[in-house]
Each structure stands twice: as C-alpha cells, then as structure tokens.
Amino acid sequence: MTDPRLIAFERLLNIMDDLREKCPWDQKQTLESLRHLTIEETYELADAITANDLPALKGEIGDLFLHLVFYCKIGQEQQAFDVESVLNAICDKLVYRHPHIYGDAVAETEEEVKANWERLKLKEGRKSVLEGVPSSLPAMVKAARIQEKVKGIGFDWDNPEDVWNKVQEELGEFREEELKGSENQVEEFGDLLFSLINYARFIDINPENALALTNQKFINRFQLMEEMTASEGKALADMTLAEMDVYWEKAKIILRKNN
C-alpha cells in the first residue's frame, strides 16, 4: 500500500506543475519575487505558534510547503536543482551530522549533540563557527544564535550566577553612560541586551518567544482599554496618564480572569 504521505506530497508537486504552466501569476514568479512573500509566511507561522493556534498553524505550514516546492520548481527550470536533489541533500546532511545515530559516535546529551554538530561543520570547510548565522536575522534572534554557536565549542559561562553578574555589570555601565549623555550609551545598551539574552539562554527561556508573548499581552490590554473608554464615550488621547492607568489596571484584571 502506498504511503498516504507520499500521495499527498505528489499531489502538491503535480498542482505546482499545473500552476506554473497555466496560471499567469504563478508563471511570473521568480526566486526574488517570492522572497518577501516567504518571509511574510514565516512570520504568520510564528504568530500561530505564539498564539498556540494549531488549526492556523496547520494552514501556515501548508503555505510554507507550497513556497518550498515553488523554489524547487524554479530551480528545476533553471537546471540548478530540483525537489529530488534538495530532499536527498538534506537527508545526506542529517545522516552525516548525526553520527551518534547512523555511525559509531557517542552523544547521550543535547549538549554533546550540539558540540558534534559544530565540529562536523568546521570539517566541512567553514573557517568560523559563526559562519552559519544568517546576517539578515533579526538582532535578538541573531544574538541568541551567536551564543548557541560559540557554546557548542565550549566558549561559555560556567553557571547562571556569573551571567547574572554580567547583566548587573552591563546595566551599571549603561546607566553611567546614559547619565553622562554619552554616545556610548547606544553601545552599552546593546551590551546589556546581549547579556540579558545570554542569561535567558542559561535559564532555558527563549528571549524571542518571551518578548513576543509580552508584546501580545500589551496589545490585548491596550486594545481592551480602548474598547472600555470608547464604550463610555471617552478618548484616550484626551485623558491624563493617571486616568488611563485606571483603565489599564481594569483591563489587566479582566484579561487575567479570562485566562
């Protein structure tokens, strides 16, 4: 009996062939024109994960599948690669980078697995463990990836307390430069954020996810505050900060009860 997963994937490939041949919009697309759309779809998938909206996540995964198949179709037309070579390449890479599964290497912990990965990547010809960090990543995500990469070769703090002390040190240095009005305060603020991200990693908090949750929490509270004041015929722009704070606290209590 044919694996239903293969049937579904073949269906998507066949539909992609039809669209590329018959649909005016799909015919016009290039690698460059799809790029920003793929980035948008990735953010939509991230939103669904943050909201824990599994039905939406299912749809967003499908959208990304379509984009990946689209890239493979264009690659095939340009005789550069196709879906078969792409899939075989990632399979080969996974086997190579998991010698503890497909070879004789031993890795019994997550940290040992990551250390093996970084050593293998250097053997592949990379001159730096940081070469694999995309330059266009958002700054917070990039900082976390940099820290994970160097950790893989042992360049890391020994314990969370040392990292927290570094956070306090960077906070003091930022505050000093800020009070002086120095241009260095921007750099020091960056150092402070970097150290906070590092501390988050040590206590198993993903800083990007944490900030995304806080952003959404703020949006929910503020929009509820807007709804409450509007229902009373008031406008936030006409209120004092103290008056707005009353509604802010009310919104906070309401949302906590709903959760």
BALOBA-1460 file (C-alpha; in Angstrom, 3 decimals):
// residues 259
<rec num="1" residu="m" x="0.000" y="0.000" z="0.000"/>
<rec num="2" residu="t" x="1.369" y="3.410" z="-0.982"/>
<rec num="3" residu="d" x="2.221" y="5.699" z="1.900"/>
<rec num="4" residu="p" x="-0.521" y="8.403" z="2.053"/>
<rec num="5" residu="r" x="2.168" y="10.972" z="2.883"/>
<rec num="6" residu="l" x="3.822" y="10.315" z="-0.464"/>
<rec num="7" residu="i" x="0.475" y="10.557" z="-2.252"/>
<rec num="8" residu="a" x="-0.220" y="13.942" z="-0.654"/>
<rec num="9" residu="f" x="3.259" y="15.255" z="-1.495"/>
<rec num="10" residu="e" x="2.991" y="14.056" z="-5.097"/>
<rec num="11" residu="r" x="-0.361" y="15.839" z="-5.358"/>
<rec num="12" residu="l" x="1.250" y="19.103" z="-4.279"/>
<rec num="13" residu="l" x="4.057" y="18.648" z="-6.818"/>
<rec num="14" residu="n" x="1.546" y="17.995" z="-9.600"/>
<rec num="15" residu="i" x="-0.509" y="21.054" z="-8.661"/>
<rec num="16" residu="m" x="2.676" y="23.145" z="-8.693"/>
<rec num="17" residu="d" x="3.424" y="21.899" z="-12.208"/>
<rec num="18" residu="d" x="-0.093" y="22.891" z="-13.312"/>
<rec num="19" residu="l" x="0.096" y="26.338" z="-11.748"/>
<rec num="20" residu="r" x="3.482" y="27.102" z="-13.259"/>
<rec num="21" residu="e" x="2.195" y="26.091" z="-16.684"/>
<rec num="22" residu="k" x="-1.286" y="27.629" z="-16.661"/>
<rec num="23" residu="c" x="-1.620" y="30.407" z="-14.038"/>
<rec num="24" residu="p" x="-0.469" y="33.902" z="-15.156"/>
<rec num="25" residu="w" x="0.521" y="34.910" z="-11.604"/>
<rec num="26" residu="d" x="2.494" y="31.750" z="-10.885"/>
<rec num="27" residu="q" x="4.211" y="31.950" z="-14.267"/>
<rec num="28" residu="k" x="5.597" y="35.408" z="-13.432"/>
<rec num="29" residu="q" x="7.161" y="34.481" z="-10.101"/>
<rec num="30" residu="t" x="10.926" y="34.318" z="-9.606"/>
<rec num="31" residu="l" x="13.185" y="33.446" z="-6.699"/>
<rec num="32" residu="e" x="13.436" y="37.152" z="-5.931"/>
<rec num="33" residu="s" x="9.708" y="37.897" z="-6.140"/>
<rec num="34" residu="l" x="8.876" y="35.028" z="-3.785"/>
<rec num="35" residu="r" x="11.456" y="36.014" z="-1.163"/>
<rec num="36" residu="h" x="9.435" y="38.644" z="0.693"/>
<rec num="37" residu="l" x="6.308" y="36.502" z="0.493"/>
<rec num="38" residu="t" x="8.138" y="33.601" z="2.102"/>
<rec num="39" residu="i" x="9.367" y="35.861" z="4.900"/>
<rec num="40" residu="e" x="5.780" y="37.027" z="5.478"/>
<rec num="41" residu="e" x="4.508" y="33.445" z="5.560"/>
<rec num="42" residu="t" x="7.213" y="32.531" z="8.070"/>
<rec num="43" residu="y" x="6.115" y="35.330" z="10.383"/>
<rec num="44" residu="e" x="2.496" y="34.195" z="10.051"/>
<rec num="45" residu="l" x="3.576" y="30.707" z="11.075"/>
<rec num="46" residu="a" x="5.445" y="32.197" z="14.042"/>
<rec num="47" residu="d" x="2.293" y="34.111" z="15.039"/>
<rec num="48" residu="a" x="0.271" y="30.888" z="15.003"/>
<rec num="49" residu="i" x="2.854" y="29.194" z="17.236"/>
<rec num="50" residu="t" x="2.867" y="32.111" z="19.676"/>
<rec num="51" residu="a" x="-0.934" y="32.029" z="19.842"/>
<rec num="52" residu="n" x="-0.917" y="28.228" z="20.145"/>
<rec num="53" residu="d" x="-3.467" y="28.221" z="17.319"/>
<rec num="54" residu="l" x="-2.996" y="24.721" z="15.921"/>
<rec num="55" residu="p" x="-5.604" y="24.978" z="13.122"/>
<rec num="56" residu="a" x="-3.923" y="28.168" z="11.906"/>
<rec num="57" residu="l" x="-0.507" y="26.529" z="12.275"/>
<rec num="58" residu="k" x="-1.630" y="23.682" z="10.014"/>
<rec num="59" residu="g" x="-2.542" y="26.178" z="7.322"/>
<rec num="60" residu="e" x="0.670" y="28.165" z="7.663"/>
<rec num="61" residu="i" x="2.790" y="25.007" z="7.393"/>
<rec num="62" residu="g" x="0.958" y="24.231" z="4.170"/>
<rec num="63" residu="d" x="1.711" y="27.702" z="2.831"/>
<rec num="64" residu="l" x="5.408" y="27.208" z="3.535"/>
<rec num="65" residu="f" x="5.359" y="23.797" z="1.897"/>
<rec num="66" residu="l" x="3.967" y="25.476" z="-1.210"/>
<rec num="67" residu="h" x="6.760" y="28.056" z="-1.206"/>
<rec num="68" residu="l" x="9.458" y="25.410" z="-0.843"/>
<rec num="69" residu="v" x="8.005" y="23.383" z="-3.693"/>
<rec num="70" residu="f" x="7.792" y="26.580" z="-5.758"/>
<rec num="71" residu="y" x="11.508" y="27.264" z="-5.233"/>
<rec num="72" residu="c" x="12.306" y="23.704" z="-6.282"/>
<rec num="73" residu="k" x="10.222" y="24.118" z="-9.441"/>
<rec num="74" residu="i" x="12.073" y="27.291" z="-10.395"/>
<rec num="75" residu="g" x="15.399" y="25.622" z="-9.599"/>
<rec num="76" residu="q" x="14.444" y="22.749" z="-11.890"/>
<rec num="77" residu="e" x="13.592" y="25.164" z="-14.712"/>
<rec num="78" residu="q" x="16.996" y="26.786" z="-14.302"/>
<rec num="79" residu="q" x="18.654" y="23.345" z="-14.224"/>
<rec num="80" residu="a" x="20.216" y="24.216" z="-10.860"/>
<rec num="81" residu="f" x="18.380" y="21.788" z="-8.554"/>
<rec num="82" residu="d" x="15.018" y="20.083" z="-8.168"/>
<rec num="83" residu="v" x="12.915" y="18.709" z="-5.339"/>
<rec num="84" residu="e" x="14.621" y="15.312" z="-5.557"/>
<rec num="85" residu="s" x="18.140" y="16.730" z="-5.204"/>
<rec num="86" residu="v" x="17.023" y="19.092" z="-2.436"/>
<rec num="87" residu="l" x="15.466" y="16.293" z="-0.388"/>
<rec num="88" residu="n" x="18.389" y="13.942" z="-0.939"/>
<rec num="89" residu="a" x="20.823" y="16.678" z="0.089"/>
<rec num="90" residu="i" x="19.070" y="17.344" z="3.392"/>
<rec num="91" residu="c" x="18.807" y="13.609" z="4.062"/>
<rec num="92" residu="d" x="22.527" y="13.184" z="3.422"/>
<rec num="93" residu="k" x="23.304" y="16.124" z="5.717"/>
<rec num="94" residu="l" x="21.126" y="14.759" z="8.516"/>
<rec num="95" residu="v" x="22.798" y="11.357" z="8.332"/>
<rec num="96" residu="y" x="26.274" y="12.941" z="8.290"/>
<rec num="97" residu="r" x="25.538" y="15.258" z="11.220"/>
<rec num="98" residu="h" x="24.021" y="12.514" z="13.368"/>
<rec num="99" residu="p" x="26.917" y="10.044" z="13.651"/>
<rec num="100" residu="h" x="25.551" y="9.030" z="17.071"/>
<rec num="101" residu="i" x="22.526" y="7.617" z="15.203"/>
<rec num="102" residu="y" x="24.000" y="6.497" z="11.882"/>
<rec num="103" residu="g" x="27.622" y="5.897" z="12.911"/>
<rec num="104" residu="d" x="29.872" y="4.997" z="15.821"/>
<rec num="105" residu="a" x="29.944" y="8.348" z="17.642"/>
<rec num="106" residu="v" x="28.509" y="8.666" z="21.138"/>
<rec num="107" residu="a" x="26.281" y="11.580" z="22.187"/>
<rec num="108" residu="e" x="23.982" y="10.966" z="25.110"/>
<rec num="109" residu="t" x="23.002" y="14.568" z="25.871"/>
<rec num="110" residu="e" x="21.723" y="17.519" z="23.895"/>
<rec num="111" residu="e" x="24.946" y="19.413" z="24.570"/>
<rec num="112" residu="e" x="27.085" y="16.580" z="23.190"/>
<rec num="113" residu="v" x="24.930" y="16.502" z="20.053"/>
<rec num="114" residu="k" x="25.393" y="20.253" z="19.512"/>
<rec num="115" residu="a" x="29.140" y="20.004" z="20.089"/>
<rec num="116" residu="n" x="29.345" y="17.239" z="17.470"/>
<rec num="117" residu="w" x="27.412" y="19.404" z="15.017"/>
<rec num="118" residu="e" x="29.808" y="22.324" z="15.347"/>
<rec num="119" residu="r" x="32.881" y="20.102" z="14.944"/>
<rec num="120" residu="l" x="31.404" y="18.490" z="11.843"/>
<rec num="121" residu="k" x="30.542" y="21.875" z="10.325"/>
<rec num="122" residu="l" x="34.151" y="23.008" z="10.739"/>
<rec num="123" residu="k" x="35.293" y="19.829" z="8.999"/>
<rec num="124" residu="e" x="33.002" y="20.765" z="6.083"/>
<rec num="125" residu="g" x="35.254" y="23.736" z="5.374"/>
<rec num="126" residu="r" x="33.845" y="26.510" z="7.498"/>
<rec num="127" residu="k" x="36.524" y="28.753" z="8.951"/>
<rec num="128" residu="s" x="34.355" y="30.046" z="11.788"/>
<rec num="129" residu="v" x="31.591" y="28.511" z="13.884"/>
<rec num="130" residu="l" x="29.688" y="31.764" z="13.299"/>
<rec num="131" residu="e" x="29.572" y="31.420" z="9.509"/>
<rec num="132" residu="g" x="26.248" y="29.615" z="9.753"/>
<rec num="133" residu="v" x="24.489" y="32.562" z="11.419"/>
<rec num="134" residu="p" x="22.464" y="34.423" z="8.728"/>
<rec num="135" residu="s" x="23.410" y="38.098" z="8.542"/>
<rec num="136" residu="s" x="19.790" y="39.173" z="7.992"/>
<rec num="137" residu="l" x="18.377" y="37.562" z="11.135"/>
<rec num="138" residu="p" x="16.533" y="39.934" z="13.498"/>
<rec num="139" residu="a" x="19.035" y="41.192" z="16.060"/>
<rec num="140" residu="m" x="17.552" y="39.379" z="19.067"/>
<rec num="141" residu="v" x="17.355" y="36.040" z="17.263"/>
<rec num="142" residu="k" x="20.857" y="36.573" z="15.886"/>
<rec num="143" residu="a" x="22.281" y="37.239" z="19.355"/>
<rec num="144" residu="a" x="20.752" y="34.015" z="20.658"/>
<rec num="145" residu="r" x="22.117" y="32.024" z="17.709"/>
<rec num="146" residu="i" x="25.601" y="33.503" z="18.140"/>
<rec num="147" residu="q" x="25.606" y="32.480" z="21.791"/>
<rec num="148" residu="e" x="24.381" y="28.972" z="20.972"/>
<rec num="149" residu="k" x="27.055" y="28.578" z="18.304"/>
<rec num="150" residu="v" x="30.006" y="29.523" z="20.490"/>
<rec num="151" residu="k" x="28.606" y="27.436" z="23.324"/>
<rec num="152" residu="g" x="28.918" y="24.425" z="21.026"/>
<rec num="153" residu="i" x="32.719" y="24.658" z="21.175"/>
<rec num="154" residu="g" x="32.845" y="25.413" z="24.899"/>
<rec num="155" residu="f" x="33.054" y="29.231" z="24.837"/>
<rec num="156" residu="d" x="30.504" y="29.839" z="27.558"/>
<rec num="157" residu="w" x="29.989" y="30.841" z="31.182"/>
<rec num="158" residu="d" x="30.167" y="28.183" z="33.875"/>
<rec num="159" residu="n" x="26.930" y="28.988" z="35.693"/>
<rec num="160" residu="p" x="23.893" y="31.314" z="35.590"/>
<rec num="161" residu="e" x="25.125" y="33.384" z="38.545"/>
<rec num="162" residu="d" x="28.166" y="34.523" z="36.563"/>
<rec num="163" residu="v" x="25.912" y="35.554" z="33.692"/>
<rec num="164" residu="w" x="23.581" y="37.444" z="36.027"/>
<rec num="165" residu="n" x="26.559" y="39.302" z="37.476"/>
<rec num="166" residu="k" x="27.479" y="40.276" z="33.922"/>
<rec num="167" residu="v" x="23.949" y="41.603" z="33.396"/>
<rec num="168" residu="q" x="24.324" y="43.768" z="36.504"/>
<rec num="169" residu="e" x="27.736" y="44.979" z="35.316"/>
<rec num="170" residu="e" x="26.369" y="45.914" z="31.878"/>
<rec num="171" residu="l" x="23.365" y="47.658" z="33.459"/>
<rec num="172" residu="g" x="25.715" y="49.777" z="35.567"/>
<rec num="173" residu="e" x="27.866" y="50.671" z="32.563"/>
<rec num="174" residu="f" x="24.812" y="51.630" z="30.508"/>
<rec num="175" residu="r" x="23.403" y="53.766" z="33.317"/>
<rec num="176" residu="e" x="26.726" y="55.553" z="33.721"/>
<rec num="177" residu="e" x="26.926" y="56.429" z="30.012"/>
<rec num="178" residu="e" x="23.243" y="57.401" z="29.917"/>
<rec num="179" residu="l" x="23.601" y="59.862" z="32.790"/>
<rec num="180" residu="k" x="26.557" y="61.451" z="31.014"/>
<rec num="181" residu="g" x="24.570" y="61.715" z="27.793"/>
<rec num="182" residu="s" x="27.403" y="59.903" z="26.068"/>
<rec num="183" residu="e" x="27.210" y="58.495" z="22.550"/>
<rec num="184" residu="n" x="28.486" y="55.259" z="24.086"/>
<rec num="185" residu="q" x="25.096" y="54.653" z="25.702"/>
<rec num="186" residu="v" x="23.844" y="53.009" z="22.485"/>
<rec num="187" residu="e" x="26.693" y="50.509" z="22.520"/>
<rec num="188" residu="e" x="26.273" y="49.899" z="26.244"/>
<rec num="189" residu="f" x="22.539" y="49.320" z="25.809"/>
<rec num="190" residu="g" x="23.363" y="46.733" z="23.160"/>
<rec num="191" residu="d" x="25.774" y="45.049" z="25.573"/>
<rec num="192" residu="l" x="23.039" y="44.983" z="28.207"/>
<rec num="193" residu="l" x="20.547" y="43.356" z="25.836"/>
<rec num="194" residu="f" x="23.147" y="40.808" z="24.721"/>
<rec num="195" residu="s" x="23.864" y="39.839" z="28.325"/>
<rec num="196" residu="l" x="20.140" y="39.547" z="29.130"/>
<rec num="197" residu="i" x="19.651" y="37.276" z="26.125"/>
<rec num="198" residu="n" x="22.593" y="35.211" z="27.342"/>
<rec num="199" residu="y" x="21.049" y="34.898" z="30.807"/>
<rec num="200" residu="a" x="17.712" y="33.871" z="29.281"/>
<rec num="201" residu="r" x="19.512" y="31.064" z="27.456"/>
<rec num="202" residu="f" x="21.044" y="29.860" z="30.717"/>
<rec num="203" residu="i" x="17.640" y="29.544" z="32.388"/>
<rec num="204" residu="d" x="16.024" y="27.936" z="29.304"/>
<rec num="205" residu="i" x="13.938" y="30.930" z="28.228"/>
<rec num="206" residu="n" x="13.754" y="31.764" z="24.533"/>
<rec num="207" residu="p" x="14.026" y="35.582" z="24.548"/>
<rec num="208" residu="e" x="12.272" y="35.994" z="21.187"/>
<rec num="209" residu="n" x="9.299" y="33.926" z="22.365"/>
<rec num="210" residu="a" x="9.215" y="35.723" z="25.700"/>
<rec num="211" residu="l" x="9.163" y="39.158" z="24.063"/>
<rec num="212" residu="a" x="6.545" y="38.039" z="21.531"/>
<rec num="213" residu="l" x="4.273" y="36.962" z="24.391"/>
<rec num="214" residu="t" x="4.807" y="40.273" z="26.198"/>
<rec num="215" residu="n" x="4.087" y="42.233" z="23.004"/>
<rec num="216" residu="q" x="0.818" y="40.364" z="22.532"/>
<rec num="217" residu="k" x="-0.097" y="40.827" z="26.188"/>
<rec num="218" residu="f" x="0.433" y="44.572" z="25.870"/>
<rec num="219" residu="i" x="-1.620" y="44.704" z="22.652"/>
<rec num="220" residu="n" x="-4.501" y="42.805" z="24.267"/>
<rec num="221" residu="r" x="-4.551" y="45.067" z="27.328"/>
<rec num="222" residu="f" x="-4.252" y="48.295" z="25.369"/>
<rec num="223" residu="q" x="-6.963" y="47.364" z="22.882"/>
<rec num="224" residu="l" x="-9.307" y="46.358" z="25.717"/>
<rec num="225" residu="m" x="-8.536" y="49.692" z="27.355"/>
<rec num="226" residu="e" x="-9.503" y="51.431" z="24.108"/>
<rec num="227" residu="e" x="-12.756" y="49.474" z="23.950"/>
<rec num="228" residu="m" x="-13.689" y="50.305" z="27.559"/>
<rec num="229" residu="t" x="-13.030" y="54.024" z="27.198"/>
<rec num="230" residu="a" x="-14.821" y="54.192" z="23.833"/>
<rec num="231" residu="s" x="-17.890" y="52.476" z="25.334"/>
<rec num="232" residu="e" x="-18.023" y="55.340" z="27.849"/>
<rec num="233" residu="g" x="-17.673" y="57.976" z="25.155"/>
<rec num="234" residu="k" x="-14.113" y="58.850" z="26.109"/>
<rec num="235" residu="a" x="-10.922" y="59.118" z="24.038"/>
<rec num="236" residu="l" x="-7.568" y="58.030" z="25.403"/>
<rec num="237" residu="a" x="-5.867" y="60.989" z="23.734"/>
<rec num="238" residu="d" x="-7.930" y="63.338" z="25.889"/>
<rec num="239" residu="m" x="-7.136" y="61.611" z="29.180"/>
<rec num="240" residu="t" x="-4.289" y="62.097" z="31.638"/>
<rec num="241" residu="l" x="-1.803" y="59.309" z="32.248"/>
<rec num="242" residu="a" x="-3.317" y="58.744" z="35.697"/>
<rec num="243" residu="e" x="-6.799" y="58.373" z="34.176"/>
<rec num="244" residu="m" x="-5.518" y="55.964" z="31.545"/>
<rec num="245" residu="d" x="-3.740" y="53.936" z="34.212"/>
<rec num="246" residu="v" x="-7.077" y="53.240" z="35.917"/>
<rec num="247" residu="y" x="-8.392" y="51.600" z="32.745"/>
<rec num="248" residu="w" x="-5.073" y="49.815" z="32.244"/>
<rec num="249" residu="e" x="-5.424" y="48.145" z="35.630"/>
<rec num="250" residu="k" x="-9.062" y="47.239" z="34.890"/>
<rec num="251" residu="a" x="-8.032" y="45.660" z="31.580"/>
<rec num="252" residu="k" x="-5.268" y="43.725" z="33.314"/>
<rec num="253" residu="i" x="-7.731" y="42.269" z="35.854"/>
<rec num="254" residu="i" x="-10.291" y="41.336" z="33.175"/>
<rec num="255" residu="l" x="-7.754" y="39.569" z="30.970"/>
<rec num="256" residu="r" x="-6.261" y="37.692" z="33.928"/>
<rec num="257" residu="k" x="-9.731" y="36.381" z="34.831"/>
<rec num="258" residu="n" x="-10.360" y="35.314" z="31.221"/>
<rec num="259" residu="n" x="-7.079" y="33.414" z="31.154"/>
